[in-house]
Amino acid sequence: MKSVTSSAKNGVLGKAFIRVGEGLGLDDDELSAVLGEHVSPVMLLRHGQELQPNTEAWSRALLLVELYQSLLALVGTEQNAKIWLSSRNRGLSSRPRDLITCRTGLEQVVQYLAATRSLI
């Protein structure tokens, strides 16, 4: 039974990752960069393949989902989230959309959003 539960979790993260990407207006190239992979893994996720736990792609997918949840809590709508992601941010010294394509930038944006949420 444990493998079924584990498999279900793997499938949920992949679906959530794709849904978050769509909600933030990220294309497959950008989603691939977030995962640190080529475009083909994103296409496979779209067709039901699961992310493997304890991998870099798994960890990055979790970070993007966390980013999305924090951002929606702050800005309220996906439309506002898309605008925020694509706008230059003085606190981050860049556009968040550009930062999330590497692990350190993704972590930086997640930490920035967490710090901003803690002020509210």
C-alpha positions as CSV (number, residue, x, y, z in Angstrom):
1,M,0.0,0.0,0.0
2,K,2.9,2.4,0.7
3,S,4.0,2.4,-2.9
4,V,0.5,3.4,-4.1
5,T,0.5,6.3,-1.6
6,S,4.0,7.3,-2.7
7,S,3.1,7.0,-6.4
8,A,0.0,9.2,-5.8
9,K,2.2,11.9,-4.1
10,N,4.6,11.8,-7.1
11,G,1.7,12.3,-9.5
12,V,0.2,15.1,-7.5
13,L,3.4,17.1,-7.5
14,G,3.9,16.8,-11.2
15,K,0.3,17.9,-11.9
16,A,0.7,20.8,-9.4
17,F,3.9,21.9,-11.0
18,I,2.3,22.0,-14.5
19,R,-0.8,23.8,-13.1
20,V,1.4,26.4,-11.3
21,G,3.4,27.0,-14.4
22,E,0.2,27.6,-16.3
23,G,-1.2,29.9,-13.6
24,L,2.0,32.0,-13.7
25,G,2.1,32.1,-17.5
26,L,5.4,30.1,-17.7
27,D,6.0,28.3,-21.0
28,D,7.6,24.8,-21.3
29,D,11.0,26.3,-21.8
30,E,10.7,28.3,-18.6
31,L,9.3,25.3,-16.7
32,S,12.2,23.2,-17.9
33,A,14.7,25.8,-16.7
34,V,13.0,25.8,-13.3
35,L,13.4,22.1,-13.1
36,G,17.0,22.3,-14.4
37,E,16.0,19.9,-17.2
38,H,15.4,19.9,-20.9
39,V,11.9,20.5,-22.3
40,S,11.2,16.8,-22.7
41,P,10.6,16.1,-19.0
42,V,8.0,18.9,-18.9
43,M,6.2,17.3,-21.9
44,L,6.3,14.0,-20.1
45,L,4.8,15.5,-17.0
46,R,2.0,16.9,-19.1
47,H,1.3,13.4,-20.2
48,G,1.2,11.9,-16.7
49,Q,4.8,10.9,-15.9
50,E,5.7,11.4,-12.3
51,L,8.6,13.4,-10.7
52,Q,10.9,11.1,-8.8
53,P,11.3,12.0,-5.1
54,N,14.7,13.1,-3.7
55,T,15.8,14.5,-7.1
56,E,16.8,18.0,-8.0
57,A,13.7,18.3,-10.2
58,W,11.5,17.2,-7.3
59,S,13.0,19.8,-5.0
60,R,12.7,22.6,-7.5
61,A,9.1,21.7,-8.3
62,L,8.2,21.9,-4.6
63,L,9.9,25.3,-4.5
64,L,7.8,26.6,-7.4
65,V,4.6,25.4,-5.8
66,E,5.6,27.1,-2.6
67,L,6.4,30.3,-4.5
68,Y,3.0,30.2,-6.2
69,Q,1.2,29.7,-2.9
70,S,3.1,32.6,-1.2
71,L,2.6,34.9,-4.2
72,L,-1.1,34.3,-4.4
73,A,-1.4,34.9,-0.6
74,L,0.2,38.3,-1.2
75,V,-1.3,39.5,-4.5
76,G,-4.6,37.7,-4.5
77,T,-5.0,36.6,-8.2
78,E,-3.1,34.8,-10.8
79,Q,-3.3,37.8,-13.1
80,N,-1.6,39.9,-10.3
81,A,0.9,37.1,-9.8
82,K,1.8,37.1,-13.5
83,I,2.4,40.9,-13.4
84,W,4.5,40.6,-10.2
85,L,6.6,37.8,-11.7
86,S,7.3,39.7,-14.9
87,S,8.0,43.1,-13.3
88,R,11.4,44.3,-12.1
89,N,11.6,44.0,-8.3
90,R,13.9,46.4,-6.5
91,G,14.2,44.1,-3.5
92,L,15.4,41.3,-5.7
93,S,17.3,43.6,-8.1
94,S,15.8,41.7,-11.1
95,R,12.6,40.3,-12.5
96,P,11.5,37.3,-10.5
97,R,10.7,35.5,-13.7
98,D,14.4,35.7,-14.7
99,L,15.6,34.5,-11.3
100,I,13.5,31.4,-11.0
101,T,15.3,29.7,-13.9
102,C,18.2,28.7,-11.6
103,R,18.1,27.0,-8.2
104,T,19.6,29.9,-6.2
105,G,17.3,32.4,-7.8
106,L,14.3,30.3,-7.2
107,E,15.3,29.9,-3.5
108,Q,15.9,33.7,-3.3
109,V,12.4,34.5,-4.6
110,V,10.8,32.0,-2.3
111,Q,12.7,33.5,0.7
112,Y,11.8,37.0,-0.4
113,L,8.1,36.1,-0.6
114,A,8.3,34.4,2.8
115,A,9.9,37.4,4.4
116,T,7.3,39.7,2.8
117,R,4.4,37.5,4.0
118,S,5.8,37.6,7.5
119,L,5.5,41.4,7.5
120,I,1.8,41.3,6.9
